[in-house]
Amino acid sequence: MYDNQDFTTQAPEAQALEAQDPQEKLRRKYGKLYTVTVEIEVEDFETDSRTYLFRKPSAVSFDRLVKKISVSPAKAAEDFVMDTIIPEDADRLRADLEEYPGLALTINDKLTSMLGLSKGIAVKKF
């Protein structure tokens, strides 16, 4: 008889890899991830660095952003950012957004650039 022991099906090498690299475990769970690091000015000449992990924004999330942005840009940015952050970082980001509401717009700018929304474009008449 078995004593309700926990049996694993992974090879020892895979178990060792996951134990060593928690980011690899997150990559396996969510696919490709993006690290966004933001420098926040806390006081004069003092900054604080915050890092979060995001999934690539989906076209559906981007469509929702575009629909909401004309009504409430800050709320649209916050919803977009919260939609793409991994759940493990969501509570921490939510708390940071309460303290620094402009953070959503800053992160939103970087996430939308991954979808091709760029500020650097050139048009030439010929």
N, CA, C and O atoms as a Tinker XYZ file with bonds, in Angstrom:
   504  protein
     1  N      0.843000   -1.188000    0.000000    73     2
     2  CA     0.000000    0.000000    0.000000    64     1     3
     3  C      0.881000    1.240000    0.000000    63     2     4     5
     4  O      2.018000    1.225000    0.471000    81     3
     5  N      0.323000    2.306000   -0.539000    73     3     6
     6  CA     1.017000    3.581000   -0.562000    64     5     7
     7  C      0.535000    4.441000    0.583000    63     6     8     9
     8  O     -0.633000    4.380000    0.967000    81     7
     9  N      1.420000    5.229000    1.121000    73     7    10
    10  CA     1.098000    6.099000    2.252000    64     9    11
    11  C      0.775000    7.518000    1.782000    63    10    12    13
    12  O      1.213000    8.479000    2.415000    81    11
    13  N      0.021000    7.678000    0.688000    73    11    14
    14  CA    -0.320000    8.990000    0.141000    64    13    15
    15  C      0.925000    9.844000   -0.092000    63    14    16    17
    16  O      0.924000   11.047000    0.168000    81    15
    17  N      1.962000    9.220000   -0.575000    73    15    18
    18  CA     3.188000    9.949000   -0.874000    64    17    19
    19  C      3.011000   10.713000   -2.176000    63    18    20    21
    20  O      2.256000   10.300000   -3.056000    81    19
    21  N      3.702000   11.809000   -2.284000    73    19    22
    22  CA     3.652000   12.635000   -3.479000    64    21    23
    23  C      4.682000   12.113000   -4.472000    63    22    24    25
    24  O      5.886000   12.188000   -4.225000    81    23
    25  N      4.206000   11.587000   -5.592000    73    23    26
    26  CA     5.103000   11.075000   -6.617000    64    25    27
    27  C      5.184000   12.097000   -7.738000    63    26    28    29
    28  O      4.163000   12.610000   -8.197000    81    27
    29  N      6.388000   12.385000   -8.172000    73    27    30
    30  CA     6.561000   13.330000   -9.268000    64    29    31
    31  C      6.858000   12.568000  -10.539000    63    30    32    33
    32  O      7.435000   11.481000  -10.509000    81    31
    33  N      6.454000   13.155000  -11.667000    73    31    34
    34  CA     6.679000   12.511000  -12.958000    64    33    35
    35  C      7.813000   13.168000  -13.730000    63    34    36    37
    36  O      8.145000   12.726000  -14.830000    81    35
    37  N      8.408000   14.205000  -13.178000    73    35    38
    38  CA     9.491000   14.888000  -13.874000    64    37    39
    39  C     10.824000   14.197000  -13.614000    63    38    40    41
    40  O     11.052000   13.580000  -12.573000    81    39
    41  N     11.679000   14.331000  -14.598000    73    39    42
    42  CA    13.028000   13.812000  -14.450000    64    41    43
    43  C     13.770000   14.658000  -13.423000    63    42    44    45
    44  O     13.458000   15.839000  -13.268000    81    43
    45  N     14.732000   14.095000  -12.725000    73    43    46
    46  CA    15.494000   14.863000  -11.739000    64    45    47
    47  C     16.156000   16.107000  -12.314000    63    46    48    49
    48  O     16.279000   17.120000  -11.626000    81    47
    49  N     16.590000   16.036000  -13.591000    73    47    50
    50  CA    17.226000   17.205000  -14.209000    64    49    51
    51  C     16.235000   18.361000  -14.320000    63    50    52    53
    52  O     16.591000   19.509000  -14.056000    81    51
    53  N     14.996000   18.067000  -14.708000    73    51    54
    54  CA    13.972000   19.109000  -14.847000    64    53    55
    55  C     13.623000   19.700000  -13.491000    63    54    56    57
    56  O     13.413000   20.907000  -13.369000    81    55
    57  N     13.560000   18.847000  -12.471000    73    55    58
    58  CA    13.275000   19.338000  -11.119000    64    57    59
    59  C     14.386000   20.269000  -10.649000    63    58    60    61
    60  O     14.112000   21.302000  -10.040000    81    59
    61  N     15.623000   19.916000  -10.924000    73    59    62
    62  CA    16.754000   20.749000  -10.514000    64    61    63
    63  C     16.729000   22.083000  -11.251000    63    62    64    65
    64  O     17.037000   23.119000  -10.661000    81    63
    65  N     16.362000   22.074000  -12.548000    73    63    66
    66  CA    16.304000   23.304000  -13.327000    64    65    67
    67  C     15.243000   24.249000  -12.777000    63    66    68    69
    68  O     15.491000   25.447000  -12.635000    81    67
    69  N     14.063000   23.717000  -12.467000    73    67    70
    70  CA    12.992000   24.549000  -11.927000    64    69    71
    71  C     13.351000   25.097000  -10.554000    63    70    72    73
    72  O     13.011000   26.235000  -10.230000    81    71
    73  N     14.032000   24.297000   -9.749000    73    71    74
    74  CA    14.424000   24.757000   -8.421000    64    73    75
    75  C     15.447000   25.888000   -8.528000    63    74    76    77
    76  O     15.470000   26.785000   -7.685000    81    75
    77  N     16.286000   25.849000   -9.553000    73    75    78
    78  CA    17.319000   26.858000   -9.709000    64    77    79
    79  C     16.796000   28.132000  -10.352000    63    78    80    81
    80  O     17.273000   29.216000  -10.015000    81    79
    81  N     15.833000   28.045000  -11.267000    73    79    82
    82  CA    15.403000   29.200000  -12.042000    64    81    83
    83  C     13.885000   29.379000  -11.975000    63    82    84    85
    84  O     13.157000   28.788000  -12.773000    81    83
    85  N     13.407000   30.186000  -11.035000    73    83    86
    86  CA    11.952000   30.396000  -10.943000    64    85    87
    87  C     11.385000   31.101000  -12.175000    63    86    88    89
    88  O     10.209000   30.925000  -12.492000    81    87
    89  N     12.201000   31.899000  -12.877000    73    87    90
    90  CA    11.711000   32.552000  -14.091000    64    89    91
    91  C     11.447000   31.530000  -15.190000    63    90    92    93
    92  O     10.540000   31.715000  -16.002000    81    91
    93  N     12.221000   30.467000  -15.223000    73    91    94
    94  CA    11.987000   29.413000  -16.212000    64    93    95
    95  C     10.632000   28.752000  -15.961000    63    94    96    97
    96  O      9.922000   28.410000  -16.907000    81    95
    97  N     10.283000   28.576000  -14.726000    73    95    98
    98  CA     8.981000   28.011000  -14.375000    64    97    99
    99  C      7.859000   28.929000  -14.860000    63    98   100   101
   100  O      6.845000   28.456000  -15.373000    81    99
   101  N      8.040000   30.238000  -14.698000    73    99   102
   102  CA     7.040000   31.194000  -15.168000    64   101   103
   103  C      6.960000   31.191000  -16.695000    63   102   104   105
   104  O      5.869000   31.304000  -17.253000    81   103
   105  N      8.101000   31.062000  -17.376000    73   103   106
   106  CA     8.103000   31.007000  -18.840000    64   105   107
   107  C      7.348000   29.782000  -19.337000    63   106   108   109
   108  O      6.622000   29.852000  -20.328000    81   107
   109  N      7.519000   28.683000  -18.658000    73   107   110
   110  CA     6.796000   27.467000  -19.053000    64   109   111
   111  C      5.295000   27.637000  -18.842000    63   110   112   113
   112  O      4.490000   27.109000  -19.610000    81   111
   113  N      4.930000   28.360000  -17.818000    73   111   114
   114  CA     3.521000   28.552000  -17.487000    64   113   115
   115  C      2.840000   29.544000  -18.433000    63   114   116   117
   116  O      1.710000   29.307000  -18.859000    81   115
   117  N      3.517000   30.663000  -18.771000    73   115   118
   118  CA     2.890000   31.742000  -19.531000    64   117   119
   119  C      3.435000   31.935000  -20.938000    63   118   120   121
   120  O      2.880000   32.721000  -21.705000    81   119
   121  N      4.494000   31.246000  -21.290000    73   119   122
   122  CA     5.104000   31.483000  -22.594000    64   121   123
   123  C      6.103000   32.625000  -22.504000    63   122   124   125
   124  O      6.715000   32.846000  -21.460000    81   123
   125  N      6.261000   33.341000  -23.596000    73   123   126
   126  CA     7.233000   34.427000  -23.647000    64   125   127
   127  C      6.804000   35.547000  -22.697000    63   126   128   129
   128  O      5.655000   35.988000  -22.708000    81   127
   129  N      7.756000   35.992000  -21.876000    73   127   130
   130  CA     7.486000   37.054000  -20.910000    64   129   131
   131  C      8.400000   38.241000  -21.174000    63   130   132   133
   132  O      9.481000   38.103000  -21.746000    81   131
   133  N      7.939000   39.408000  -20.744000    73   131   134
   134  CA     8.707000   40.644000  -20.901000    64   133   135
   135  C      8.910000   41.276000  -19.533000    63   134   136   137
   136  O      7.963000   41.434000  -18.762000    81   135
   137  N     10.133000   41.630000  -19.245000    73   135   138
   138  CA    10.465000   42.312000  -17.998000    64   137   139
   139  C     10.405000   43.808000  -18.249000    63   138   140   141
   140  O     11.073000   44.324000  -19.146000    81   139
   141  N      9.601000   44.502000  -17.451000    73   139   142
   142  CA     9.506000   45.955000  -17.540000    64   141   143
   143  C     10.008000   46.520000  -16.224000    63   142   144   145
   144  O      9.459000   46.232000  -15.161000    81   143
   145  N     11.057000   47.327000  -16.306000    73   143   146
   146  CA    11.618000   47.976000  -15.128000    64   145   147
   147  C     11.369000   49.469000  -15.240000    63   146   148   149
   148  O     11.680000   50.089000  -16.257000    81   147
   149  N     10.802000   50.042000  -14.181000    73   147   150
   150  CA    10.441000   51.460000  -14.171000    64   149   151
   151  C     11.190000   52.143000  -13.034000    63   150   152   153
   152  O     11.219000   51.649000  -11.907000    81   151
   153  N     11.791000   53.278000  -13.342000    73   151   154
   154  CA    12.439000   54.108000  -12.325000    64   153   155
   155  C     11.432000   55.175000  -11.891000    63   154   156   157
   156  O     11.011000   56.000000  -12.702000    81   155
   157  N     11.052000   55.158000  -10.621000    73   155   158
   158  CA    10.077000   56.105000  -10.084000    64   157   159
   159  C     10.815000   57.107000   -9.210000    63   158   160   161
   160  O     11.602000   56.730000   -8.341000    81   159
   161  N     10.554000   58.387000   -9.448000    73   159   162
   162  CA    11.158000   59.419000   -8.621000    64   161   163
   163  C     10.337000   59.537000   -7.339000    63   162   164   165
   164  O      9.216000   60.046000   -7.354000    81   163
   165  N     10.899000   59.066000   -6.243000    73   163   166
   166  CA    10.206000   59.050000   -4.963000    64   165   167
   167  C     10.259000   60.426000   -4.314000    63   166   168   169
   168  O      9.236000   60.959000   -3.883000    81   167
   169  N     11.428000   60.983000   -4.250000    73   167   170
   170  CA    11.644000   62.334000   -3.717000    64   169   171
   171  C     12.703000   62.991000   -4.589000    63   170   172   173
   172  O     13.225000   62.373000   -5.517000    81   171
   173  N     13.020000   64.249000   -4.287000    73   171   174
   174  CA    14.044000   64.928000   -5.070000    64   173   175
   175  C     15.340000   64.125000   -5.072000    63   174   176   177
   176  O     15.889000   63.795000   -4.021000    81   175
   177  N     15.809000   63.826000   -6.259000    73   175   178
   178  CA    17.080000   63.122000   -6.459000    64   177   179
   179  C     17.105000   61.705000   -5.887000    63   178   180   181
   180  O     18.180000   61.128000   -5.726000    81   179
   181  N     15.957000   61.144000   -5.581000    73   179   182
   182  CA    15.896000   59.772000   -5.077000    64   181   183
   183  C     14.913000   58.982000   -5.934000    63   182   184   185
   184  O     13.751000   59.361000   -6.077000    81   183
   185  N     15.397000   57.875000   -6.501000    73   183   186
   186  CA    14.533000   57.043000   -7.337000    64   185   187
   187  C     14.407000   55.650000   -6.756000    63   186   188   189
   188  O     15.247000   55.193000   -5.982000    81   187
   189  N     13.348000   55.001000   -7.147000    73   187   190
   190  CA    13.090000   53.634000   -6.733000    64   189   191
   191  C     12.797000   52.827000   -7.990000    63   190   192   193
   192  O     12.044000   53.277000   -8.854000    81   191
   193  N     13.370000   51.669000   -8.097000    73   191   194
   194  CA    13.196000   50.835000   -9.270000    64   193   195
   195  C     12.156000   49.753000   -8.990000    63   194   196   197
   196  O     12.208000   49.083000   -7.959000    81   195
   197  N     11.212000   49.587000   -9.920000    73   195   198
   198  CA    10.192000   48.546000   -9.815000    64   197   199
   199  C     10.251000   47.699000  -11.071000    63   198   200   201
   200  O     10.336000   48.226000  -12.180000    81   199
   201  N     10.205000   46.386000  -10.898000    73   199   202
   202  CA    10.265000   45.465000  -12.029000    64   201   203
   203  C      9.063000   44.537000  -11.988000    63   202   204   205
   204  O      8.701000   44.003000  -10.939000    81   203
   205  N      8.450000   44.358000  -13.159000    73   203   206
   206  CA     7.272000   43.499000  -13.289000    64   205   207
   207  C      7.436000   42.614000  -14.513000    63   206   208   209
   208  O      8.177000   42.947000  -15.438000    81   207
   209  N      6.742000   41.492000  -14.510000    73   207   210
   210  CA     6.745000   40.587000  -15.656000    64   209   211
   211  C      5.390000   40.656000  -16.358000    63   210   212   213
   212  O      4.339000   40.576000  -15.721000    81   211
   213  N      5.436000   40.805000  -17.683000    73   211   214
   214  CA     4.227000   40.907000  -18.485000    64   213   215
   215  C      4.232000   39.875000  -19.600000    63   214   216   217
   216  O      5.286000   39.471000  -20.091000    81   215
   217  N      3.030000   39.456000  -19.991000    73   215   218
   218  CA     2.856000   38.668000  -21.208000    64   217   219
   219  C      2.743000   39.648000  -22.370000    63   218   220   221
   220  O      2.441000   40.824000  -22.167000    81   219
   221  N      2.981000   39.174000  -23.568000    73   219   222
   222  CA     2.800000   40.045000  -24.731000    64   221   223
   223  C      1.317000   40.391000  -24.821000    63   222   224   225
   224  O      0.466000   39.505000  -24.744000    81   223
   225  N      1.008000   41.665000  -24.984000    73   223   226
   226  CA    -0.406000   42.066000  -25.070000    64   225   227
   227  C     -1.093000   41.408000  -26.265000    63   226   228   229
   228  O     -0.518000   41.286000  -27.346000    81   227
   229  N     -2.311000   40.997000  -26.044000    73   227   230
   230  CA    -3.072000   40.374000  -27.130000    64   229   231
   231  C     -3.780000   41.450000  -27.951000    63   230   232   233
   232  O     -3.932000   42.587000  -27.504000    81   231
   233  N     -4.203000   41.079000  -29.141000    73   231   234
   234  CA    -4.941000   42.003000  -29.996000    64   233   235
   235  C     -6.263000   42.397000  -29.340000    63   234   236   237
   236  O     -6.715000   43.531000  -29.499000    81   235
   237  N     -6.880000   41.484000  -28.614000    73   235   238
   238  CA    -8.141000   41.768000  -27.927000    64   237   239
   239  C     -7.921000   42.829000  -26.844000    63   238   240   241
   240  O     -8.717000   43.760000  -26.720000    81   239
   241  N     -6.857000   42.695000  -26.071000    73   239   242
   242  CA    -6.542000   43.696000  -25.048000    64   241   243
   243  C     -6.277000   45.056000  -25.687000    63   242   244   245
   244  O     -6.705000   46.090000  -25.172000    81   243
   245  N     -5.569000   45.044000  -26.811000    73   243   246
   246  CA    -5.274000   46.292000  -27.507000    64   245   247
   247  C     -6.559000   46.950000  -28.024000    63   246   248   249
   248  O     -6.715000   48.167000  -27.930000    81   247
   249  N     -7.470000   46.151000  -28.566000    73   247   250
   250  CA    -8.751000   46.684000  -29.034000    64   249   251
   251  C     -9.530000   47.340000  -27.900000    63   250   252   253
   252  O    -10.110000   48.411000  -28.076000    81   251
   253  N     -9.540000   46.694000  -26.733000    73   251   254
   254  CA   -10.229000   47.287000  -25.563000    64   253   255
   255  C     -9.584000   48.611000  -25.179000    63   254   256   257
   256  O    -10.282000   49.570000  -24.848000    81   255
   257  N     -8.261000   48.670000  -25.220000    73   255   258
   258  CA    -7.546000   49.909000  -24.910000    64   257   259
   259  C     -7.965000   51.026000  -25.858000    63   258   260   261
   260  O     -8.263000   52.138000  -25.422000    81   259
   261  N     -7.988000   50.733000  -27.138000    73   259   262
   262  CA    -8.334000   51.738000  -28.139000    64   261   263
   263  C     -9.765000   52.238000  -27.938000    63   262   264   265
   264  O    -10.032000   53.430000  -28.093000    81   263
   265  N    -10.681000   51.339000  -27.597000    73   263   266
   266  CA   -12.076000   51.737000  -27.379000    64   265   267
   267  C    -12.238000   52.624000  -26.151000    63   266   268   269
   268  O    -13.053000   53.547000  -26.159000    81   267
   269  N    -11.468000   52.355000  -25.089000    73   267   270
   270  CA   -11.626000   53.075000  -23.824000    64   269   271
   271  C    -10.784000   54.342000  -23.717000    63   270   272   273
   272  O    -11.087000   55.215000  -22.904000    81   271
   273  N     -9.738000   54.454000  -24.518000    73   271   274
   274  CA    -8.748000   55.511000  -24.299000    64   273   275
   275  C     -9.314000   56.921000  -24.506000    63   274   276   277
   276  O     -8.847000   57.861000  -23.863000    81   275
   277  N    -10.291000   57.088000  -25.374000    73   275   278
   278  CA   -10.844000   58.430000  -25.596000    64   277   279
   279  C    -11.736000   58.872000  -24.440000    63   278   280   281
   280  O    -11.907000   60.071000  -24.220000    81   279
   281  N    -12.301000   57.936000  -23.707000    73   279   282
   282  CA   -13.174000   58.254000  -22.576000    64   281   283
   283  C    -12.363000   58.527000  -21.314000    63   282   284   285
   284  O    -12.585000   59.525000  -20.627000    81   283
   285  N    -11.436000   57.645000  -21.019000    73   283   286
   286  CA   -10.621000   57.775000  -19.806000    64   285   287
   287  C     -9.242000   57.167000  -20.048000    63   286   288   289
   288  O     -9.052000   55.970000  -19.833000    81   287
   289  N     -8.277000   57.970000  -20.492000    73   287   290
   290  CA    -6.953000   57.433000  -20.809000    64   289   291
   291  C     -6.276000   56.726000  -19.639000    63   290   292   293
   292  O     -5.669000   55.673000  -19.828000    81   291
   293  N     -6.371000   57.283000  -18.440000    73   291   294
   294  CA    -5.705000   56.668000  -17.285000    64   293   295
   295  C     -6.334000   55.320000  -16.946000    63   294   296   297
   296  O     -5.618000   54.359000  -16.666000    81   295
   297  N     -7.658000   55.239000  -16.969000    73   295   298
   298  CA    -8.348000   53.975000  -16.653000    64   297   299
   299  C     -8.089000   52.946000  -17.754000    63   298   300   301
   300  O     -7.898000   51.765000  -17.465000    81   299
   301  N     -8.082000   53.388000  -19.010000    73   299   302
   302  CA    -7.802000   52.479000  -20.125000    64   301   303
   303  C     -6.397000   51.894000  -20.002000    63   302   304   305
   304  O     -6.196000   50.699000  -20.214000    81   303
   305  N     -5.424000   52.746000  -19.656000    73   303   306
   306  CA    -4.041000   52.290000  -19.494000    64   305   307
   307  C     -3.934000   51.311000  -18.329000    63   306   308   309
   308  O     -3.262000   50.285000  -18.434000    81   307
   309  N     -4.597000   51.631000  -17.219000    73   307   310
   310  CA    -4.554000   50.739000  -16.057000    64   309   311
   311  C     -5.158000   49.380000  -16.387000    63   310   312   313
   312  O     -4.590000   48.350000  -16.026000    81   311
   313  N     -6.306000   49.364000  -17.069000    73   311   314
   314  CA    -6.937000   48.092000  -17.440000    64   313   315
   315  C     -6.041000   47.286000  -18.374000    63   314   316   317
   316  O     -5.928000   46.069000  -18.234000    81   315
   317  N     -5.412000   47.959000  -19.316000    73   315   318
   318  CA    -4.532000   47.291000  -20.279000    64   317   319
   319  C     -3.328000   46.674000  -19.571000    63   318   320   321
   320  O     -2.960000   45.530000  -19.840000    81   319
   321  N     -2.724000   47.431000  -18.676000    73   319   322
   322  CA    -1.560000   46.955000  -17.931000    64   321   323
   323  C     -1.944000   45.780000  -17.027000    63   322   324   325
   324  O     -1.217000   44.789000  -16.955000    81   323
   325  N     -3.072000   45.888000  -16.345000    73   323   326
   326  CA    -3.502000   44.810000  -15.449000    64   325   327
   327  C     -3.911000   43.565000  -16.233000    63   326   328   329
   328  O     -3.840000   42.452000  -15.712000    81   327
   329  N     -4.336000   43.751000  -17.476000    73   327   330
   330  CA    -4.730000   42.621000  -18.314000    64   329   331
   331  C     -3.524000   41.819000  -18.790000    63   330   332   333
   332  O     -3.643000   40.625000  -19.064000    81   331
   333  N     -2.365000   42.465000  -18.890000    73   331   334
   334  CA    -1.197000   41.784000  -19.455000    64   333   335
   335  C     -0.156000   41.355000  -18.418000    63   334   336   337
   336  O      0.752000   40.590000  -18.744000    81   335
   337  N     -0.268000   41.827000  -17.189000    73   335   338
   338  CA     0.705000   41.434000  -16.162000    64   337   339
   339  C      0.436000   39.993000  -15.735000    63   338   340   341
   340  O     -0.707000   39.538000  -15.768000    81   339
   341  N      1.476000   39.280000  -15.338000    73   339   342
   342  CA     1.252000   37.921000  -14.848000    64   341   343
   343  C      0.595000   38.001000  -13.469000    63   342   344   345
   344  O      0.868000   38.937000  -12.717000    81   343
   345  N     -0.245000   37.060000  -13.130000    73   343   346
   346  CA    -0.961000   37.104000  -11.849000    64   345   347
   347  C     -0.051000   37.191000  -10.622000    63   346   348   349
   348  O     -0.437000   37.780000   -9.611000    81   347
   349  N      1.139000   36.618000  -10.696000    73   347   350
   350  CA     2.058000   36.658000   -9.566000    64   349   351
   351  C      2.503000   38.081000   -9.219000    63   350   352   353
   352  O      2.851000   38.349000   -8.069000    81   351
   353  N      2.499000   38.994000  -10.187000    73   351   354
   354  CA     2.917000   40.378000   -9.958000    64   353   355
   355  C      1.748000   41.350000   -9.844000    63   354   356   357
   356  O      1.955000   42.528000   -9.554000    81   355
   357  N      0.529000   40.876000  -10.067000    73   355   358
   358  CA    -0.639000   41.759000  -10.149000    64   357   359
   359  C     -0.905000   42.528000   -8.854000    63   358   360   361
   360  O     -1.158000   43.732000   -8.905000    81   359
   361  N     -0.856000   41.878000   -7.717000    73   359   362
   362  CA    -1.139000   42.564000   -6.451000    64   361   363
   363  C     -0.102000   43.647000   -6.162000    63   362   364   365
   364  O     -0.441000   44.729000   -5.684000    81   363
   365  N      1.135000   43.355000   -6.449000    73   363   366
   366  CA     2.204000   44.325000   -6.222000    64   365   367
   367  C      2.037000   45.545000   -7.139000    63   366   368   369
   368  O      2.214000   46.684000   -6.707000    81   367
   369  N      1.696000   45.292000   -8.404000    73   367   370
   370  CA     1.473000   46.400000   -9.333000    64   369   371
   371  C      0.244000   47.209000   -8.923000    63   370   372   373
   372  O      0.265000   48.439000   -8.972000    81   371
   373  N     -0.808000   46.534000   -8.525000    73   371   374
   374  CA    -2.032000   47.233000   -8.102000    64   373   375
   375  C     -1.726000   48.176000   -6.931000    63   374   376   377
   376  O     -2.208000   49.308000   -6.906000    81   375
   377  N     -0.939000   47.719000   -5.978000    73   375   378
   378  CA    -0.557000   48.565000   -4.837000    64   377   379
   379  C      0.300000   49.745000   -5.302000    63   378   380   381
   380  O      0.130000   50.864000   -4.818000    81   379
   381  N      1.209000   49.501000   -6.229000    73   379   382
   382  CA     2.049000   50.580000   -6.748000    64   381   383
   383  C      1.227000   51.596000   -7.534000    63   382   384   385
   384  O      1.531000   52.788000   -7.504000    81   383
   385  N      0.190000   51.141000   -8.237000    73   383   386
   386  CA    -0.672000   52.047000   -8.994000    64   385   387
   387  C     -1.480000   52.956000   -8.072000    63   386   388   389
   388  O     -1.793000   54.091000   -8.433000    81   387
   389  N     -1.813000   52.465000   -6.897000    73   387   390
   390  CA    -2.521000   53.310000   -5.935000    64   389   391
   391  C     -1.614000   54.448000   -5.465000    63   390   392   393
   392  O     -2.067000   55.577000   -5.274000    81   391
   393  N     -0.348000   54.144000   -5.285000    73   391   394
   394  CA     0.600000   55.151000   -4.818000    64   393   395
   395  C      1.102000   56.051000   -5.954000    63   394   396   397
   396  O      1.324000   57.246000   -5.760000    81   395
   397  N      1.278000   55.457000   -7.144000    73   395   398
   398  CA     1.799000   56.186000   -8.305000    64   397   399
   399  C      0.867000   55.967000   -9.504000    63   398   400   401
   400  O      1.154000   55.117000  -10.348000    81   399
   401  N     -0.233000   56.706000   -9.599000    73   399   402
   402  CA    -1.223000   56.476000  -10.665000    64   401   403
   403  C     -0.674000   56.651000  -12.079000    63   402   404   405
   404  O     -1.178000   56.021000  -13.009000    81   403
   405  N      0.335000   57.481000  -12.261000    73   403   406
   406  CA     0.916000   57.684000  -13.586000    64   405   407
   407  C      1.717000   56.500000  -14.096000    63   406   408   409
   408  O      2.072000   56.446000  -15.273000    81   407
   409  N      1.997000   55.565000  -13.225000    73   407   410
   410  CA     2.762000   54.375000  -13.580000    64   409   411
   411  C      2.084000   53.581000  -14.697000    63   410   412   413
   412  O      2.757000   53.030000  -15.568000    81   411
   413  N      0.765000   53.524000  -14.670000    73   411   414
   414  CA     0.033000   52.772000  -15.698000    64   413   415
   415  C      0.273000   53.351000  -17.084000    63   414   416   417
   416  O      0.449000   52.601000  -18.045000    81   415
   417  N      0.283000   54.675000  -17.199000    73   415   418
   418  CA     0.524000   55.307000  -18.495000    64   417   419
   419  C      1.944000   55.048000  -18.991000    63   418   420   421
   420  O      2.162000   54.846000  -20.186000    81   419
   421  N      2.903000   55.055000  -18.074000    73   419   422
   422  CA     4.298000   54.805000  -18.439000    64   421   423
   423  C      4.483000   53.383000  -18.959000    63   422   424   425
   424  O      5.101000   53.169000  -20.002000    81   423
   425  N      3.945000   52.421000  -18.227000    73   423   426
   426  CA     4.067000   51.014000  -18.639000    64   425   427
   427  C      3.269000   50.769000  -19.919000    63   426   428   429
   428  O      3.713000   50.040000  -20.806000    81   427
   429  N      2.092000   51.382000  -20.006000    73   427   430
   430  CA     1.242000   51.244000  -21.181000    64   429   431
   431  C      1.999000   51.643000  -22.443000    63   430   432   433
   432  O      1.880000   50.985000  -23.477000    81   431
   433  N      2.766000   52.706000  -22.361000    73   431   434
   434  CA     3.533000   53.197000  -23.500000    64   433   435
   435  C      4.494000   52.122000  -24.017000    63   434   436   437
   436  O      4.607000   51.913000  -25.225000    81   435
   437  N      5.173000   51.455000  -23.109000    73   435   438
   438  CA     6.133000   50.413000  -23.514000    64   437   439
   439  C      5.424000   49.178000  -24.067000    63   438   440   441
   440  O      5.874000   48.591000  -25.051000    81   439
   441  N      4.318000   48.783000  -23.437000    73   439   442
   442  CA     3.604000   47.588000  -23.896000    64   441   443
   443  C      2.988000   47.795000  -25.279000    63   442   444   445
   444  O      3.013000   46.886000  -26.109000    81   443
   445  N      2.441000   48.974000  -25.532000    73   443   446
   446  CA     1.832000   49.214000  -26.842000    64   445   447
   447  C      2.890000   49.327000  -27.941000    63   446   448   449
   448  O      2.609000   49.041000  -29.105000    81   447
   449  N      4.099000   49.741000  -27.577000    73   447   450
   450  CA     5.156000   49.796000  -28.594000    64   449   451
   451  C      5.510000   48.395000  -29.092000    63   450   452   453
   452  O      5.965000   48.238000  -30.225000    81   451
   453  N      5.305000   47.380000  -28.257000    73   451   454
   454  CA     5.551000   46.000000  -28.689000    64   453   455
   455  C      4.552000   45.564000  -29.754000    63   454   456   457
   456  O      4.811000   44.625000  -30.507000    81   455
   457  N      3.409000   46.244000  -29.818000    73   455   458
   458  CA     2.388000   45.908000  -30.806000    64   457   459
   459  C      2.483000   46.767000  -32.062000    63   458   460   461
   460  O      1.625000   46.692000  -32.941000    81   459
   461  N      3.524000   47.578000  -32.138000    73   459   462
   462  CA     3.746000   48.378000  -33.325000    64   461   463
   463  C      3.311000   49.824000  -33.201000    63   462   464   465
   464  O      3.440000   50.581000  -34.163000    81   463
   465  N      2.801000   50.232000  -32.048000    73   463   466
   466  CA     2.427000   51.622000  -31.840000    64   465   467
   467  C      3.692000   52.381000  -31.501000    63   466   468   469
   468  O      4.175000   52.331000  -30.370000    81   467
   469  N      4.221000   53.081000  -32.480000    73   467   470
   470  CA     5.538000   53.706000  -32.325000    64   469   471
   471  C      5.442000   55.208000  -32.452000    63   470   472   473
   472  O      4.590000   55.730000  -33.171000    81   471
   473  N      6.319000   55.897000  -31.753000    73   471   474
   474  CA     6.405000   57.354000  -31.862000    64   473   475
   475  C      7.397000   57.741000  -32.954000    63   474   476   477
   476  O      7.371000   58.864000  -33.457000    81   475
   477  N      8.252000   56.825000  -33.307000    73   475   478
   478  CA     9.277000   57.116000  -34.313000    64   477   479
   479  C      8.850000   56.639000  -35.684000    63   478   480   481
   480  O      9.011000   55.465000  -36.018000    81   479
   481  N      8.309000   57.542000  -36.476000    73   479   482
   482  CA     7.883000   57.189000  -37.826000    64   481   483
   483  C      8.245000   58.350000  -38.747000    63   482   484   485
   484  O      8.195000   59.511000  -38.342000    81   483
   485  N      8.599000   58.038000  -39.952000    73   483   486
   486  CA     8.973000   59.072000  -40.916000    64   485   487
   487  C      8.095000   58.981000  -42.146000    63   486   488   489
   488  O      7.843000   57.890000  -42.658000    81   487
   489  N      7.630000   60.123000  -42.621000    73   487   490
   490  CA     6.830000   60.208000  -43.831000    64   489   491
   491  C      7.519000   61.206000  -44.752000    63   490   492   493
   492  O      7.914000   62.295000  -44.336000    81   491
   493  N      7.649000   60.813000  -45.994000    73   491   494
   494  CA     8.321000   61.696000  -46.948000    64   493   495
   495  C      7.476000   61.788000  -48.217000    63   494   496   497
   496  O      7.092000   60.774000  -48.799000    81   495
   497  N      7.200000   63.004000  -48.626000    73   495   498
   498  CA     6.434000   63.228000  -49.850000    64   497   499
   499  C      7.392000   63.165000  -51.030000    63   498   500   501
   500  O      8.471000   63.755000  -50.992000    81   499
   501  N      6.996000   62.447000  -52.083000    73   499   502
   502  CA     7.825000   62.418000  -53.277000    64   501   503
   503  C      6.981000   62.458000  -54.512000    63   502   504
   504  O      7.512000   62.441000  -55.623000    81   503
